Amino acid sequence: MQARASLEAWVAGRGLPRYRAEQLLRRLWVSPVGSWAEATDLPASLRTELDSTQSLPHLHADVVQQSADGTRKYLWRLADGEAIESVLIPSGARRTLCISSQAGCALRCVFCATGRMGYRRNLTPFEIAGQVREIVLRTPEDKPTNVVFMGMGEPLLNWGSVDVALSILNSPEGLGIGARHITVSTVGILPGMAELARRPEQFRLAISLHAPTAAQRLGIMPIEKKYDLEAVLRAAEAFRKRVTFEYVMIAGVNDADADADRLAKLARRLGALVNILPLHPGGAPDLTPTDVGGIRRFADRLRNQGVEATVRRSRGLDINAACGQLRVEVEKKRASGTATKARDALLSGGLEPGRDGVD
């Protein structure tokens, strides 16, 4: 890992024993500390020097929401003021953390709140893996057992950072999460899919499919213009691991019997698992979720045609758990607060809103 070389050089440059580099490396990810002052296995003088010259970066929890079902959503504020989201979903002994790879997203899928805010910037490797690190720092027993790149942004449009973050998440010198417990979800960015397929680890691939035909997909996912459905499916065939199709159910859009039949054919072609997701009402208020009965019938129709299908239970319905929803709500409140303050300042100065005070 790049961090090892950097720490070894720093230790050598100060004439310190080589084992100090191992101690420092462990404190980055394996047994993380919020500041070097907390690393009491190091001499006090070394901790002081580290805090003054090699301070540890942080993602700051701007908002934390706790759902009645145990789902927890974090809005992390980054050093430049941007904000990203993570969602921790506990289920028995399994703790899945949904992480972001970009601030915002350029893809504008109609069912996604993140797409409505547009693209801001790519995240660094630390900002990606740091979402897991901050969870461990806050509550060590909440360390995720599984990580999914299904938060804000398209991971494969930020492959350089995601590539490094995958190594940090998986490495024994990093967070030590098994590759089969790490899933990268993509709408089908072909160059990134090829890069991911070349990695030797058994990372999982999920394809945000959401429609069984190119025409339907284009209506809800503009990326279909650039990377069409057939090309994405061919690229997925290059994977040695089992592929998952993510399928958000939208009433009157992609939930007909004929849609299930077409989807079954695609899934059988790749031996894919179909993960059916109820549309979170907070992510797209202008769309209607398919009702529970409709989702059940759709899943059964897939299963009757030899396709393994799971229905993901909606989580965090009492909080802003849809992707991008919390950030959108927080930014709206901040904008409203700023407007109110500006109006109050105008009024306190004897001016009316919309006038400059000049006759």
Secondary structure, DSSP 8 states (H G I E B T S, - for coil): -HHHHHHHHHHHHTT--THHHHHHHHHHTTS--SSGGG-TTS-HHHHHHHHHHS-----EEEEEEE-TTS-EEEEEE-TTS-EEEEEEEEETTEEEEE--SEEE-SS--TT-HHHHH-EEEE--HHHHHHHHHHHHHH-GGG--SEEEE-SSS-GGGGHHHHHHHHHHHHSTTTT---GGGEEEEES--HHHHHHHHHSSS--EEEEE---SSHHHHHHH-GGGGTS-HHHHHHHHTT-SS-EEEEEEEBTTTS-SHHHHHHHHHHHHHHT-EEEEEE--TTT-TTS-B--HHHHHHHHHHHHTTT--EEE-----TTTT-STTHHHHHHHHHHHHHHHHHHHHHHHHTT--TT--S--
